[in-house]
Amino acid sequence: MFSMGLVGEANGWCASDPAGRAKLWDKHNIRQVAFWTTVIGEDNQLLYYVLEWKDLAERERAWASFQGDPEWHKEIGRAHV
């Protein structure tokens, strides 16, 4: 199972620090398949990504764990400063 996401200005940390995002996702067993940005045009500040899951239960478990991580909330706060 795969899911696709998009990160924009609302979360500058993810878009500007893919290595930091990858490290935090690894912590929660979130597997990245691909991520990319647009080089030119209005969407050049967006980060697109595809994630792989064994099943929906794994996705729900891992994503909830990630969303509740204090480190994630700290990074979100830094991105908005």
KAFENHU-V146474 format. One record per pair of residues at least 12 apart in sequence whose C-alpha atoms are under 10 Angstrom apart, sorted by the first residue. I is the first residue (numbers start at 1). J is the second residue. D is the distance in Angstrom with one decimal. If there is no record, write none. Layout:
BEGIN
i->I j->J d->D
i->I j->J d->D
END
This chain:
BEGIN
i->1 j->51 d->8.4
i->1 j->52 d->5.9
i->1 j->53 d->5.1
i->1 j->54 d->6.1
i->1 j->55 d->5.9
i->1 j->56 d->7.6
i->1 j->58 d->9.9
i->1 j->59 d->9.0
i->2 j->31 d->9.7
i->2 j->32 d->9.6
i->2 j->33 d->8.6
i->2 j->50 d->6.7
i->2 j->51 d->5.5
i->2 j->52 d->4.6
i->2 j->53 d->5.9
i->2 j->54 d->8.6
i->2 j->55 d->8.8
i->2 j->56 d->9.4
i->2 j->59 d->9.2
i->3 j->32 d->9.8
i->3 j->33 d->9.7
i->3 j->49 d->8.4
i->3 j->50 d->5.6
i->3 j->51 d->5.3
i->3 j->52 d->6.7
i->3 j->53 d->7.9
i->3 j->59 d->8.9
i->4 j->32 d->10.0
i->4 j->33 d->9.7
i->4 j->34 d->9.4
i->4 j->35 d->9.4
i->4 j->48 d->7.4
i->4 j->49 d->5.6
i->4 j->50 d->4.4
i->4 j->51 d->6.3
i->4 j->52 d->9.1
i->5 j->35 d->9.3
i->5 j->47 d->8.3
i->5 j->48 d->5.8
i->5 j->49 d->5.3
i->5 j->50 d->6.4
i->5 j->51 d->8.1
i->6 j->35 d->9.4
i->6 j->36 d->9.8
i->6 j->37 d->9.8
i->6 j->46 d->6.8
i->6 j->47 d->5.7
i->6 j->48 d->4.6
i->6 j->49 d->6.4
i->6 j->50 d->9.0
i->7 j->37 d->9.9
i->7 j->45 d->8.6
i->7 j->46 d->5.6
i->7 j->47 d->5.0
i->7 j->48 d->6.4
i->7 j->49 d->8.3
i->8 j->43 d->8.6
i->8 j->44 d->9.4
i->8 j->45 d->6.3
i->8 j->46 d->4.6
i->8 j->47 d->6.5
i->8 j->48 d->8.8
i->9 j->45 d->7.0
i->9 j->46 d->7.3
i->9 j->47 d->9.6
i->9 j->79 d->9.2
i->9 j->80 d->9.2
i->10 j->46 d->9.9
i->10 j->76 d->8.8
i->10 j->79 d->8.5
i->10 j->80 d->8.0
i->11 j->46 d->9.7
i->11 j->47 d->9.9
i->11 j->75 d->9.0
i->11 j->76 d->6.4
i->11 j->77 d->9.2
i->11 j->78 d->9.6
i->11 j->79 d->6.4
i->11 j->80 d->7.6
i->12 j->45 d->8.7
i->12 j->46 d->9.1
i->12 j->47 d->9.6
i->12 j->75 d->9.4
i->12 j->76 d->7.9
i->12 j->77 d->9.9
i->12 j->78 d->8.9
i->12 j->79 d->5.2
i->12 j->80 d->7.3
i->13 j->72 d->9.7
i->13 j->75 d->6.6
i->13 j->76 d->6.6
i->13 j->77 d->9.1
i->13 j->78 d->7.5
i->13 j->79 d->5.0
i->13 j->80 d->8.5
i->14 j->46 d->9.5
i->14 j->47 d->7.7
i->14 j->75 d->8.8
i->14 j->76 d->8.6
i->14 j->79 d->8.6
i->15 j->36 d->9.7
i->15 j->37 d->8.7
i->15 j->45 d->7.3
i->15 j->46 d->6.6
i->15 j->47 d->5.5
i->15 j->48 d->8.9
i->15 j->79 d->9.8
i->16 j->45 d->8.8
i->16 j->46 d->9.6
i->16 j->47 d->8.8
i->16 j->79 d->9.0
i->18 j->35 d->8.9
i->18 j->36 d->9.9
i->18 j->47 d->9.0
i->20 j->75 d->9.3
i->21 j->72 d->8.9
i->21 j->75 d->9.5
i->24 j->66 d->7.8
i->24 j->69 d->9.1
i->24 j->71 d->8.2
i->24 j->72 d->7.6
i->25 j->62 d->8.8
i->25 j->63 d->9.0
i->25 j->65 d->9.9
i->25 j->66 d->7.1
i->25 j->72 d->9.7
i->26 j->66 d->9.8
i->27 j->62 d->9.5
i->27 j->65 d->9.6
i->27 j->66 d->8.3
i->27 j->69 d->9.9
i->28 j->61 d->9.1
i->28 j->62 d->5.7
i->28 j->63 d->7.8
i->28 j->64 d->9.3
i->28 j->65 d->6.6
i->28 j->66 d->6.0
i->28 j->67 d->9.8
i->28 j->69 d->9.1
i->29 j->53 d->9.4
i->29 j->58 d->9.2
i->29 j->59 d->9.6
i->29 j->61 d->9.8
i->29 j->62 d->6.6
i->29 j->63 d->9.2
i->29 j->65 d->9.6
i->29 j->66 d->9.2
i->30 j->51 d->7.0
i->30 j->52 d->7.4
i->30 j->53 d->7.7
i->30 j->58 d->9.2
i->30 j->59 d->8.1
i->30 j->62 d->6.5
i->30 j->63 d->7.7
i->30 j->66 d->8.6
i->31 j->50 d->8.7
i->31 j->51 d->5.6
i->31 j->52 d->5.5
i->31 j->53 d->7.2
i->31 j->54 d->10.0
i->31 j->62 d->10.0
i->32 j->49 d->7.4
i->32 j->50 d->6.1
i->32 j->51 d->4.6
i->32 j->52 d->6.3
i->32 j->53 d->9.4
i->33 j->49 d->7.6
i->33 j->50 d->5.4
i->33 j->51 d->5.4
i->33 j->52 d->6.3
i->34 j->48 d->8.3
i->34 j->49 d->5.6
i->34 j->50 d->5.3
i->34 j->51 d->7.3
i->34 j->52 d->9.5
i->35 j->47 d->6.9
i->35 j->48 d->5.4
i->35 j->49 d->4.1
i->35 j->50 d->6.3
i->35 j->51 d->8.9
i->36 j->48 d->5.4
i->36 j->49 d->6.5
i->36 j->50 d->9.3
i->37 j->49 d->8.9
END
